[in-house]
């Protein structure tokens, strides 16, 4: 008979036992006439709203299941084959909710933002991840059903209009970190649910938008957030998906849904995720070797970014950091005419550069420290000053991030103020903006004013807490040698005379081993460094050897190795107050130690735990 595959909810729904033979020995229907006795032990699912494949249907299908092929899924669930009649009955008891999207790996920064966009658009959004995280908790508070752990049960719920039917999501979106044999992904394949990787989903939801895609090894999160905030405060109601929480977005989340057709996106290079995009404006902040598990050499990294740059649509603009060798190497992606101002006026694309160097189309000059601990600078476009930025964030890298943002907002603002995007794209945005200089200056001034009140993003030199006259704790995402140096330079700019301690959690073994020689001198601006075990992420190895090796290799400040974050908290909870008390009799005259918890793993837990521990112990 005609058979189709159907998923039975395995150990979470029922247990099947054959008293004479094991499932592994069953291949086809028994031909000798002997019946194998089955016993069904059913129990209700943990969630009352799940009525998937009622026990009656399951019992009715046991005779057919006796000789069916069996596939065991990773969580112990089993795939069985049903006869066509049973399949018809199954179909009569299931249906799809057109507005239901399920996200697997939803705790990640990238997928949690997409879940928020879908939720704000009115879709029913559910999700799952292997462990609890701040993102899963936040999504749950915002009204989404988020599960910890993976199970096929997460794909089924009772239909609201017919309690006898089991509803299925129409779409499953999976993180690039989720393996293809994940139980929910396998179950979705069996149940006929559409499956999209994150990159495919991004391409789908941005295809009809005027997309500003910000890529780069470093700085893409902050730059995309700055662009989105500046555009919104300048009057353009953009949609944005950023890889971290943005303080000026609703509830400090990483995504915001706007009413315009402008979409600002942090474009991630990992697993080639950005190659399905079609940006109107592509920004590349820098290109450097990273993700060594995917890109074996720096040349392979540049090849991938070149492919992304070439995705810029006709009439669009490629914005490159001219101070970065990797980014600058992509200037020729659209040929010679697109690079020069005197010729890109008639080209299908324009390539513009920004940076501190005088050779750039957009330049930051007259850099001076400001009272907020950040940097003031003047924006120069084609040798003409167009705006002054009072940036609260410290660090030269943030000057470049802000300059890129002013560049993008000026081009978009000039086009919107004059002719709209259709006429601009017919010429190309950059050339159109150039010939409307007054509108460009006005847009640049608006962007600069917005950046003067930019409040930053989560996990980018973010202040977590303070014990007065003892310690101020910052959390930072730096996990690459270049990022470590940039963060410490920014910290030194703001806290020039205070001691700076770093607790560094290396991220992935492959990155640490490949970049050990670059990591060794990267901490020279710190006064003390503590190295913890490697956060393995998607890798499986013993990290103690490589973490200890880093502690031994670091040049400059005193370095110690502590395997766990718990050990670090216990040690610093008494050492920090003791260190400060040793500085003088009057504790009120002692300035705080600046402690930076640094890394891309779960090092973010350190700050709150340390502040809590010091407060409870009454050490201050």
Backbone torsions as a table, in degrees:
resi	resn	phi	psi	omega
1	UNK	NA	162.5	178.4
2	UNK	-71.0	125.0	-177.4
3	UNK	-119.8	145.0	173.6
4	UNK	-130.5	156.6	-175.7
5	UNK	-87.2	137.0	178.7
6	UNK	-137.1	145.0	-176.8
7	UNK	-90.7	130.9	173.0
8	UNK	-107.9	139.9	-165.8
9	UNK	-75.3	13.6	168.7
10	UNK	55.1	-143.0	-171.7
11	UNK	-66.1	-19.6	178.5
12	UNK	-77.1	-19.2	-177.0
13	UNK	-115.3	-44.8	-179.4
14	UNK	-155.0	163.2	176.5
15	UNK	-121.2	129.0	180.0
16	UNK	-105.6	134.5	179.2
17	UNK	-133.4	128.5	172.7
18	UNK	-103.0	126.4	-172.8
19	UNK	-78.6	-14.3	-176.3
20	UNK	-117.6	-30.4	-176.1
21	UNK	-136.0	153.1	177.9
22	UNK	-87.5	158.4	179.3
23	UNK	-59.8	-35.6	-178.3
24	UNK	-63.3	-22.6	-178.9
25	UNK	-91.5	-6.5	-176.0
26	UNK	-87.7	114.7	177.6
27	UNK	-133.0	96.8	-178.9
28	UNK	86.6	169.4	-178.6
29	UNK	-71.2	140.2	178.5
30	UNK	-60.1	131.9	-176.8
31	UNK	-99.6	-13.9	-174.9
32	UNK	-89.5	2.5	174.6
33	UNK	86.2	-10.8	-180.0
34	UNK	-74.9	135.5	-178.5
35	UNK	-92.8	132.6	174.3
36	UNK	-92.4	124.0	-174.2
37	UNK	-82.8	127.4	178.8
38	UNK	-107.9	144.7	173.3
39	UNK	-124.7	130.7	-179.5
40	UNK	-105.8	123.9	174.5
41	UNK	-112.9	100.6	-175.0
42	UNK	-99.0	146.4	171.7
43	UNK	-142.8	154.3	-177.1
44	UNK	-67.7	146.8	176.5
45	UNK	-66.0	160.1	-178.2
46	UNK	-62.0	-29.9	-178.8
47	UNK	-103.1	125.6	-174.7
48	UNK	-66.1	-22.0	-176.4
49	UNK	-84.0	2.7	179.7
50	UNK	-99.2	119.7	179.0
51	UNK	-123.0	39.0	-172.0
52	UNK	-71.2	127.2	175.0
53	UNK	45.7	76.6	-175.3
54	UNK	-52.0	151.9	-178.2
55	UNK	-55.3	-31.4	-179.7
56	UNK	-63.5	-44.3	178.5
57	UNK	-64.4	-39.5	-179.8
58	UNK	-63.9	-46.1	-179.1
59	UNK	-64.9	-37.4	-179.8
60	UNK	-64.3	-29.4	-178.0
61	UNK	-89.9	2.2	-174.4
62	UNK	-63.5	-36.8	-179.2
63	UNK	-61.2	-41.7	179.2
64	UNK	-70.9	-35.0	-178.3
65	UNK	-68.1	-21.1	-175.6
66	UNK	-52.4	-41.1	-178.1
67	UNK	-108.8	13.7	-173.6
68	UNK	-80.6	157.1	172.0
69	UNK	-68.5	143.7	-176.8
70	UNK	-125.2	131.9	175.2
71	UNK	-123.4	124.5	-178.8
72	UNK	-91.9	126.2	179.4
73	UNK	-84.4	166.4	-176.4
74	UNK	-56.9	-30.5	-179.1
75	UNK	-92.8	9.8	179.9
76	UNK	94.7	-9.6	176.2
77	UNK	-67.1	159.2	-175.5
78	UNK	-126.1	145.7	173.6
79	UNK	-101.3	127.6	179.2
80	UNK	-119.0	164.3	174.7
81	UNK	-106.0	131.8	179.1
82	UNK	-108.5	153.4	174.0
83	UNK	-70.7	164.3	-178.3
84	UNK	-61.5	-34.7	-180.0
85	UNK	-66.2	-43.9	179.3
86	UNK	-67.3	-33.7	177.3
87	UNK	-64.3	-39.7	177.8
88	UNK	-62.5	-41.0	179.3
89	UNK	-66.9	-37.4	177.8
90	UNK	-62.4	-43.8	-179.0
91	UNK	-64.5	-30.8	178.8
92	UNK	-70.5	-17.1	-177.6
93	UNK	-106.0	4.0	178.2
94	UNK	-128.9	158.7	176.9
95	UNK	-158.3	168.0	179.4
96	UNK	-107.1	139.6	171.2
97	UNK	-91.8	114.0	-173.5
98	UNK	-59.6	-24.8	-175.7
99	UNK	-104.0	12.9	-175.6
100	UNK	-98.9	119.8	176.1
101	UNK	-120.9	130.2	-178.8
102	UNK	-112.1	129.0	-177.4
103	UNK	-109.9	124.4	179.4
104	UNK	-104.7	123.1	-171.7
105	UNK	87.6	33.2	-171.0
106	UNK	-71.6	-12.4	179.9
107	UNK	-74.7	-15.1	178.4
108	UNK	-70.6	156.1	-176.7
109	UNK	-63.6	-39.0	-177.8
110	UNK	-68.2	-47.0	-175.4
111	UNK	-77.1	-32.2	178.6
112	UNK	-62.8	-36.2	177.9
113	UNK	-65.6	-41.4	178.4
114	UNK	-66.6	-35.5	176.6
115	UNK	-62.5	-39.5	179.2
116	UNK	-64.8	-42.2	179.2
117	UNK	-60.6	-47.2	-179.8
118	UNK	-61.8	-41.0	179.6
119	UNK	-64.4	-42.5	179.7
120	UNK	-68.7	-23.6	177.0
121	UNK	-80.9	-4.6	176.3
122	UNK	100.5	4.2	177.6
123	UNK	-74.8	153.9	167.2
124	UNK	-77.3	123.2	-175.7
125	UNK	-121.2	126.4	171.1
126	UNK	-126.3	167.0	-180.0
127	UNK	-166.5	171.5	179.2
128	UNK	-151.7	156.1	172.6
129	UNK	-153.0	162.5	-172.9
130	UNK	-70.9	-22.9	180.0
131	UNK	-148.0	160.3	178.2
132	UNK	-70.9	147.4	179.5
133	UNK	-153.4	168.6	176.6
134	UNK	-56.9	-35.1	179.7
135	UNK	-67.1	-43.7	179.8
136	UNK	-64.8	-38.4	178.4
137	UNK	-65.4	-42.0	-179.0
138	UNK	-65.9	-42.4	178.9
139	UNK	-62.2	-38.9	179.4
140	UNK	-64.8	-41.2	178.4
141	UNK	-64.5	-27.9	-179.4
142	UNK	-83.6	1.8	172.7
143	UNK	104.9	7.4	178.3
144	UNK	-95.7	148.8	179.1
145	UNK	-88.9	108.3	-175.6
146	UNK	-119.5	126.8	-178.8
147	UNK	-107.8	146.8	173.8
148	UNK	-100.0	124.9	-172.8
149	UNK	97.3	160.7	-177.1
150	UNK	-113.3	135.9	179.0
151	UNK	-158.1	146.2	175.6
152	UNK	-63.1	-20.6	177.5
153	UNK	-60.1	-26.3	-177.5
154	UNK	-69.3	-11.6	-178.7
155	UNK	-97.4	8.5	-174.7
156	UNK	-135.0	139.4	176.2
157	UNK	-154.4	163.7	-179.3
158	UNK	-72.7	135.9	174.5
159	UNK	-66.2	134.4	-178.6
160	UNK	-68.4	-33.2	-176.8
161	UNK	-89.4	-10.1	-179.7
162	UNK	-152.7	99.8	-174.7
163	UNK	-63.8	-16.4	179.7
164	UNK	-83.4	-8.5	-179.4
165	UNK	-102.7	148.6	174.8
166	UNK	-100.4	125.3	-179.3
167	UNK	-89.9	147.9	177.3
168	UNK	-124.7	149.7	174.7
169	UNK	-68.9	150.8	175.4
170	UNK	-80.3	-25.2	-172.3
171	UNK	-140.3	138.5	170.5
172	UNK	-120.7	128.2	177.7
173	UNK	-113.9	127.2	-174.8
174	UNK	-117.0	141.3	176.0
175	UNK	-66.9	153.4	176.6
176	UNK	-66.7	-15.9	178.2
177	UNK	-85.8	-7.8	-178.3
178	UNK	-88.2	126.9	-179.9
179	UNK	-71.3	157.0	-177.3
180	UNK	-69.0	-18.3	179.0
181	UNK	-94.2	13.3	173.2
182	UNK	-56.2	137.7	-172.4
183	UNK	-60.2	-35.9	-179.6
184	UNK	-72.2	-36.0	178.1
185	UNK	-67.5	-44.2	178.7
186	UNK	-63.1	-43.7	179.5
187	UNK	-62.7	-39.3	178.4
188	UNK	-63.1	-38.9	176.4
189	UNK	-60.3	-44.4	-178.9
190	UNK	-65.7	-39.2	-175.6
191	UNK	-84.4	-1.1	177.4
192	UNK	77.4	23.0	178.8
193	UNK	-82.7	136.9	177.3
194	UNK	-62.2	134.4	-178.9
195	UNK	-119.6	129.0	177.1
196	UNK	-126.3	134.8	165.2
197	UNK	-71.8	160.5	-178.6
198	UNK	-55.2	-43.1	-179.0
199	UNK	-62.3	-39.3	179.2
200	UNK	-67.8	-37.5	179.8
201	UNK	-68.8	-40.3	177.3
202	UNK	-60.4	-43.2	178.3
203	UNK	-61.5	-38.3	-177.8
204	UNK	-66.9	-43.4	-173.8
205	UNK	-84.6	-14.4	-179.6
206	UNK	-106.3	-3.0	-171.5
207	UNK	-58.8	-36.3	-176.7
208	UNK	-98.5	9.7	-176.2
209	UNK	-102.4	159.7	167.1
210	UNK	-80.9	96.6	-168.4
211	UNK	-92.1	126.8	169.2
212	UNK	-105.2	108.5	-176.2
213	UNK	-108.6	121.9	-176.6
214	UNK	-108.4	116.6	-178.9
215	UNK	-121.0	170.8	179.0
216	UNK	146.9	153.1	178.3
217	UNK	-65.6	-38.2	179.1
218	UNK	-132.4	149.9	170.6
219	UNK	87.2	-4.8	-175.4
220	UNK	-69.4	-32.9	-179.4
221	UNK	-66.9	-50.4	-179.4
222	UNK	-65.0	-42.2	-178.3
223	UNK	-64.3	-45.0	179.4
224	UNK	-65.1	-36.4	177.2
225	UNK	-66.1	-42.5	178.3
226	UNK	-61.2	-43.5	179.3
227	UNK	-61.1	-47.0	-177.8
228	UNK	-63.3	-45.2	-179.7
229	UNK	-64.7	-44.3	-178.5
230	UNK	-64.3	-41.8	179.1
231	UNK	-65.1	-43.1	-178.8
232	UNK	-65.0	-41.8	-179.4
233	UNK	-75.1	-15.4	176.1
234	UNK	-91.0	-0.8	174.5
235	UNK	109.6	-0.3	177.5
236	UNK	-98.1	117.1	-175.5
237	UNK	-83.8	79.7	-173.2
238	UNK	-82.9	155.2	164.2
239	UNK	-92.8	141.5	-177.9
240	UNK	-143.5	142.5	172.6
241	UNK	-127.9	112.3	-175.3
242	UNK	-118.6	147.1	-175.4
243	UNK	-80.8	18.7	175.9
244	UNK	-161.0	164.6	179.0
245	UNK	-68.3	134.8	-179.8
246	UNK	-107.7	123.0	-172.6
247	UNK	-57.8	-32.1	-175.8
248	UNK	-94.3	5.8	170.6
249	UNK	-88.1	156.8	177.6
250	UNK	-52.6	129.2	-179.7
251	UNK	59.7	18.5	178.0
252	UNK	64.1	26.5	-176.0
253	UNK	-86.2	177.8	-175.2
254	UNK	-98.4	9.2	-179.2
255	UNK	-145.8	148.7	177.2
256	UNK	-145.7	139.8	-179.2
257	UNK	-102.6	122.4	179.8
258	UNK	-111.1	176.0	-176.9
259	UNK	-99.2	-12.7	-178.9
260	UNK	-84.8	176.3	178.4
261	UNK	-96.4	18.5	177.5
262	UNK	-97.7	130.3	-175.7
263	UNK	-128.5	120.4	177.8
264	UNK	-103.2	126.5	-172.8
265	UNK	-133.5	132.8	166.1
266	UNK	-77.1	117.5	-173.7
267	UNK	-101.8	115.6	-173.5
268	UNK	-93.0	135.0	179.4
269	UNK	-83.9	-14.0	-175.2
270	UNK	-60.3	130.4	-179.9
271	UNK	60.4	23.8	-179.8
272	UNK	64.4	28.0	-172.6
273	UNK	-61.2	-27.3	-175.8
274	UNK	-88.5	0.5	-173.8
275	UNK	-78.1	-10.2	176.9
276	UNK	-93.1	2.3	-176.2
277	UNK	-86.6	160.1	175.9
278	UNK	-132.2	77.6	-173.8
279	UNK	-74.4	145.4	168.1
280	UNK	-79.3	-39.7	172.7
281	UNK	-126.4	122.5	176.1
282	UNK	-107.8	126.6	177.6
283	UNK	-113.6	130.7	175.3
284	UNK	-124.2	108.9	-173.9
285	UNK	-73.8	-36.1	178.7
286	UNK	-173.7	162.1	177.8
287	UNK	-133.8	115.2	-178.9
288	UNK	-143.3	155.8	-177.9
289	UNK	-65.3	127.1	176.1
290	UNK	-158.0	177.7	-177.7
291	UNK	49.1	58.1	-173.1
292	UNK	-66.8	-13.6	175.8
293	UNK	-73.2	-20.8	179.5
294	UNK	-109.7	-35.0	-177.6
295	UNK	-112.2	104.6	-174.1
296	UNK	-67.9	-24.8	-178.2
297	UNK	-140.3	166.8	175.2
298	UNK	-66.1	-31.9	178.6
299	UNK	-62.0	-39.2	178.7
300	UNK	-67.7	-32.9	175.7
301	UNK	-64.4	-46.2	-179.8
302	UNK	-64.4	-36.5	178.4
303	UNK	-60.8	-42.2	179.8
304	UNK	-65.6	-43.7	178.8
305	UNK	-66.9	-33.3	176.6
306	UNK	-63.7	-40.6	177.9
307	UNK	-63.8	-37.8	176.6
308	UNK	-65.2	-45.1	-179.6
309	UNK	-58.3	-38.2	-178.6
310	UNK	-69.0	-13.0	178.9
311	UNK	-77.7	-9.2	179.2
312	UNK	-58.9	129.3	-173.5
313	UNK	-72.6	161.6	176.6
314	UNK	-60.3	137.5	-175.5
315	UNK	88.0	-3.1	-176.5
316	UNK	-93.4	-178.8	-175.8
317	UNK	-130.0	136.4	171.9
318	UNK	-104.1	117.7	-177.4
319	UNK	-106.5	118.7	-174.8
320	UNK	-121.5	146.1	172.7
321	UNK	-79.6	110.6	-176.9
322	UNK	-72.9	-12.3	178.6
323	UNK	-85.1	-12.3	-177.7
324	UNK	-102.7	126.7	-175.6
325	UNK	-62.8	-40.8	-178.6
326	UNK	-65.7	-43.4	178.7
327	UNK	-68.7	-43.0	-178.4
328	UNK	-62.7	-27.2	-178.8
329	UNK	-67.1	-11.0	-178.0
330	UNK	-95.3	4.3	-175.6
331	UNK	-58.9	-29.8	-173.9
332	UNK	-88.6	10.4	-173.2
333	UNK	-61.6	-29.6	179.0
334	UNK	-111.1	15.9	177.5
335	UNK	89.6	177.8	-173.9
336	UNK	-67.7	-41.0	-174.9
337	UNK	-62.1	-32.2	-177.2
338	UNK	-73.9	-13.4	-172.8
339	UNK	-92.0	-27.0	-172.4
340	UNK	-104.7	138.6	-176.3
341	UNK	-62.7	-33.0	-177.2
342	UNK	-76.5	-12.6	179.8
343	UNK	-117.1	-23.6	-177.6
344	UNK	-73.6	-6.6	176.5
345	UNK	-61.0	-27.3	-179.2
346	UNK	-110.6	4.1	-177.2
347	UNK	-86.0	160.3	178.5
348	UNK	-74.5	-25.8	177.3
349	UNK	-129.6	160.3	171.6
350	UNK	-127.0	142.6	174.7
351	UNK	-117.3	118.9	179.1
352	UNK	-120.8	151.2	-178.4
353	UNK	-119.9	156.9	176.0
354	UNK	-138.5	157.8	179.3
355	UNK	159.9	-170.3	179.5
356	UNK	-87.4	-20.9	-178.1
357	UNK	-73.4	147.0	-176.3
358	UNK	-67.9	-19.4	-178.2
359	UNK	-77.2	-7.8	-177.8
360	UNK	-80.7	152.1	176.6
361	UNK	-66.1	-36.7	177.1
362	UNK	-120.9	126.2	-173.4
363	UNK	-130.1	141.9	171.6
364	UNK	-99.9	122.5	-179.2
365	UNK	-128.5	171.4	175.7
366	UNK	54.4	49.0	179.9
367	UNK	-72.4	127.2	177.8
368	UNK	-140.8	142.3	176.0
369	UNK	-65.3	147.0	178.0
370	UNK	-117.0	168.9	-176.1
371	UNK	-61.5	-23.2	179.5
372	UNK	-78.4	-3.8	-177.4
373	UNK	90.2	4.8	178.5
374	UNK	-101.7	-148.0	-174.6
375	UNK	-137.6	133.5	169.7
376	UNK	-96.6	142.2	176.6
377	UNK	-156.3	162.3	179.2
378	UNK	-104.1	134.9	177.1
379	UNK	-93.8	124.8	179.9
380	UNK	-116.0	128.7	177.9
381	UNK	-118.7	119.0	-178.1
382	UNK	50.2	48.5	175.5
383	UNK	71.6	9.5	179.7
384	UNK	-118.7	123.4	176.4
385	UNK	-63.0	132.3	-178.2
386	UNK	-122.9	-18.1	-178.2
387	UNK	-166.1	161.4	174.3
388	UNK	-123.7	129.6	-177.8
389	UNK	-108.9	130.0	172.4
390	UNK	-108.3	88.5	-170.9
391	UNK	-88.1	123.1	179.8
392	UNK	-71.9	-25.1	-175.1
393	UNK	-80.3	137.7	179.8
394	UNK	-83.0	164.1	172.5
395	UNK	104.3	138.8	176.9
396	UNK	-63.9	-32.0	-179.5
397	UNK	-64.3	-32.9	178.0
398	UNK	-75.0	-27.3	172.3
399	UNK	-61.1	-45.2	178.8
400	UNK	-65.7	-40.2	177.9
401	UNK	-60.7	-43.7	-179.4
402	UNK	-68.3	-37.8	179.4
403	UNK	-63.5	-43.8	176.5
404	UNK	-59.3	-38.3	-179.2
405	UNK	-65.8	-43.9	178.3
406	UNK	-62.3	-40.8	178.5
407	UNK	-58.1	-51.4	-177.5
408	UNK	-64.3	-46.7	-178.0
409	UNK	-64.9	-33.6	179.6
410	UNK	-67.1	-44.3	179.7
411	UNK	-63.1	-48.0	-179.6
412	UNK	-65.2	-42.3	-177.2
413	UNK	-66.0	-39.8	179.1
414	UNK	-64.7	-40.5	179.1
415	UNK	-67.4	-43.7	-178.7
416	UNK	-65.7	-34.5	-176.4
417	UNK	-76.8	-15.2	-174.9
418	UNK	-111.2	-63.5	-169.7
419	UNK	-127.1	-7.6	-175.1
420	UNK	85.6	166.3	-170.1
421	UNK	-70.2	-28.2	-176.1
422	UNK	-63.8	-49.9	179.4
423	UNK	-67.8	-37.0	179.2
424	UNK	-60.3	-46.7	-176.9
425	UNK	-68.9	-25.3	178.1
426	UNK	-67.0	-26.0	179.9
427	UNK	-100.8	-62.1	168.0
428	UNK	148.8	141.5	-166.9
429	UNK	-58.7	-43.5	-174.2
430	UNK	-65.6	-44.6	-178.9
431	UNK	-67.3	-37.6	178.4
432	UNK	-63.6	-43.0	179.7
433	UNK	-65.8	-36.3	-179.1
434	UNK	-61.3	-38.1	-177.0
435	UNK	-83.6	-4.5	174.8
436	UNK	-117.6	68.0	-169.5
437	UNK	-66.3	-36.7	-179.3
438	UNK	-63.9	-45.1	178.5
439	UNK	-65.1	-36.7	178.8
440	UNK	-63.9	-43.1	178.7
441	UNK	-63.5	-40.7	179.5
442	UNK	-63.1	-43.5	178.8
443	UNK	-65.5	-37.9	178.1
444	UNK	-64.2	-40.6	179.2
445	UNK	-64.7	-40.1	177.3
446	UNK	-63.2	-43.7	179.9
447	UNK	-64.6	-42.9	179.4
448	UNK	-62.1	-41.0	178.6
449	UNK	-63.8	-41.3	179.5
450	UNK	-64.0	-38.7	-178.0
451	UNK	-71.1	-20.3	178.3
452	UNK	-67.1	-18.5	177.9
453	UNK	-116.4	16.9	179.0
454	UNK	-64.4	127.7	-172.7
455	UNK	-97.6	-0.8	176.2
456	UNK	90.9	-178.4	-179.0
457	UNK	-130.4	165.1	-177.1
458	UNK	-69.7	143.5	175.8
459	UNK	65.3	21.6	171.9
460	UNK	-124.2	90.4	-174.8
461	UNK	48.3	50.4	-176.7
462	UNK	-93.6	126.1	178.3
463	UNK	-74.6	124.8	-175.8
464	UNK	-95.9	-38.9	-178.2
465	UNK	-177.8	173.9	-177.2
466	UNK	-149.2	136.8	165.4
467	UNK	-109.4	108.3	-173.1
468	UNK	-53.6	137.3	179.2
469	UNK	64.2	13.3	176.6
470	UNK	-125.7	-64.8	-173.7
471	UNK	-155.5	143.7	166.2
472	UNK	-116.5	125.8	-172.7
473	UNK	-104.9	129.6	175.3
474	UNK	-116.8	150.9	175.3
475	UNK	-116.2	133.2	-179.3
476	UNK	-141.9	144.5	-173.1
477	UNK	-85.3	-1.0	-174.5
478	UNK	-55.1	126.3	179.3
479	UNK	-142.7	11.4	178.4
480	UNK	-125.4	146.6	-178.1
481	UNK	-52.3	-41.4	178.6
482	UNK	-62.2	-40.3	-179.8
483	UNK	-69.4	-37.5	177.6
484	UNK	-60.5	-47.0	179.7
485	UNK	-62.7	-42.0	-178.9
486	UNK	-64.3	-42.1	-180.0
487	UNK	-65.3	-42.2	179.7
488	UNK	-68.9	-33.7	175.8
489	UNK	-64.2	-41.1	178.0
490	UNK	-65.1	-40.8	179.3
491	UNK	-64.2	-40.7	178.9
492	UNK	-66.1	-34.6	178.3
493	UNK	-62.4	-41.4	-176.5
494	UNK	-86.0	-34.2	-175.0
495	UNK	-125.4	66.9	-172.0
496	UNK	-64.7	-35.3	-172.9
497	UNK	-106.0	4.2	-178.7
498	UNK	-103.2	147.8	177.9
499	UNK	-67.0	137.8	-178.9
500	UNK	-116.8	118.3	176.9
501	UNK	-108.7	145.7	-179.8
502	UNK	-125.9	131.6	166.7
503	UNK	-108.7	113.6	-173.1
504	UNK	-111.4	126.6	175.7
505	UNK	-109.6	105.4	178.8
506	UNK	-58.4	147.0	-177.5
507	UNK	-115.6	110.7	-178.8
508	UNK	72.0	140.4	-178.6
509	UNK	-68.8	-40.2	-175.7
510	UNK	-62.9	-41.3	179.3
511	UNK	-65.3	-44.9	-176.7
512	UNK	-64.0	-45.6	-179.5
513	UNK	-64.4	-44.7	-176.7
514	UNK	-68.1	-29.9	-173.9
515	UNK	-114.1	19.4	-177.6
516	UNK	-54.8	-43.7	-178.2
517	UNK	-65.9	-29.5	177.6
518	UNK	-80.5	-32.8	178.2
519	UNK	-67.9	-35.3	-171.8
520	UNK	-53.3	-47.5	179.7
521	UNK	-90.9	-0.8	-171.3
522	UNK	-70.2	-19.4	-174.9
523	UNK	-99.6	15.9	-172.5
524	UNK	-63.3	-23.8	-179.3
525	UNK	-82.5	-4.8	179.4
526	UNK	-88.6	158.8	177.0
527	UNK	-95.9	-20.1	175.7
528	UNK	-159.1	146.6	-179.4
529	UNK	-133.4	135.2	171.0
530	UNK	-117.7	127.9	179.2
531	UNK	-107.4	130.5	176.7
532	UNK	-106.1	175.4	178.9
533	UNK	-61.3	156.4	-178.9
534	UNK	-65.4	136.5	169.5
535	UNK	-83.3	112.2	-167.1
536	UNK	-74.9	-25.5	-176.8
537	UNK	53.4	-114.7	-174.4
538	UNK	-91.3	4.4	-175.2
539	UNK	-106.2	155.2	-178.2
540	UNK	-124.7	98.3	176.1
541	UNK	-157.8	166.9	175.0
542	UNK	-84.7	118.2	-173.8
543	UNK	-92.1	-3.8	-174.7
544	UNK	-61.6	-41.1	-176.4
545	UNK	-61.9	-47.4	-176.9
546	UNK	-72.8	-35.3	177.8
547	UNK	-66.1	-43.6	176.6
548	UNK	-63.0	-38.1	179.4
549	UNK	-62.7	-39.2	177.3
550	UNK	-64.4	-44.5	179.2
551	UNK	-58.3	-37.8	178.7
552	UNK	-73.3	-27.4	-173.0
553	UNK	-87.9	-23.0	-174.7
554	UNK	-61.1	132.1	-175.8
555	UNK	-103.3	132.6	173.5
556	UNK	116.9	-94.5	-173.2
557	UNK	-75.6	162.0	173.1
558	UNK	-60.9	138.8	-175.1
559	UNK	-131.1	139.2	173.4
560	UNK	-133.7	156.7	179.2
561	UNK	-113.6	130.1	174.3
562	UNK	-134.2	128.5	-168.6
563	UNK	-68.1	-39.2	-172.2
564	UNK	-121.8	158.2	177.1
565	UNK	-65.9	-32.2	177.2
566	UNK	-61.0	-41.7	177.1
567	UNK	-63.3	-40.0	179.9
568	UNK	-63.4	-44.2	179.8
569	UNK	-61.2	-47.5	-179.6
570	UNK	-60.0	-42.3	-178.0
571	UNK	-69.1	-49.0	-175.8
572	UNK	-71.3	-25.5	-177.9
573	UNK	-62.2	-30.9	175.4
574	UNK	-102.2	-27.9	-175.9
575	UNK	-73.3	-39.9	-179.1
576	UNK	-62.0	-51.9	176.8
577	UNK	-60.9	-38.4	180.0
578	UNK	-64.7	-40.1	178.9
579	UNK	-62.2	-41.7	-178.5
580	UNK	-72.1	-38.4	179.0
581	UNK	-65.0	-29.5	180.0
582	UNK	-73.9	-10.5	-176.7
583	UNK	-80.8	-20.4	-179.2
584	UNK	172.3	167.0	-177.8
585	UNK	-71.6	-41.3	-178.2
586	UNK	-87.6	99.0	-176.2
587	UNK	-65.7	-23.2	-178.6
588	UNK	-71.6	-15.6	-179.7
589	UNK	-93.0	-2.2	-178.0
590	UNK	-88.8	129.0	178.0
591	UNK	-79.4	152.2	-177.7
592	UNK	-62.5	147.0	162.5
593	UNK	-76.1	135.2	177.2
594	UNK	-92.5	114.1	-179.2
595	UNK	-109.0	123.6	180.0
596	UNK	-112.7	115.1	172.2
597	UNK	-84.4	114.3	-166.2
598	UNK	-123.1	130.9	177.6
599	UNK	149.0	168.0	-176.6
600	UNK	-103.7	5.1	-179.0
601	UNK	-95.1	-133.4	-178.8
602	UNK	-97.6	23.0	177.3
603	UNK	-63.3	-18.9	178.4
604	UNK	-60.5	-19.1	179.6
605	UNK	-73.6	-20.4	-173.3
606	UNK	-63.2	-50.0	-174.5
607	UNK	-55.6	-57.4	179.6
608	UNK	-58.8	-39.3	179.9
609	UNK	-65.7	-39.8	-179.4
610	UNK	-67.6	-46.1	178.4
611	UNK	-58.9	-43.5	179.5
612	UNK	-63.0	-43.4	-177.5
613	UNK	-64.9	-45.1	179.4
614	UNK	-63.4	-40.7	-178.9
615	UNK	-65.9	-43.3	-178.1
616	UNK	-68.1	-40.3	-177.8
617	UNK	-69.4	-14.0	179.1
618	UNK	66.3	32.7	-177.3
619	UNK	-76.7	-11.3	-179.1
620	UNK	-126.2	NA	NA
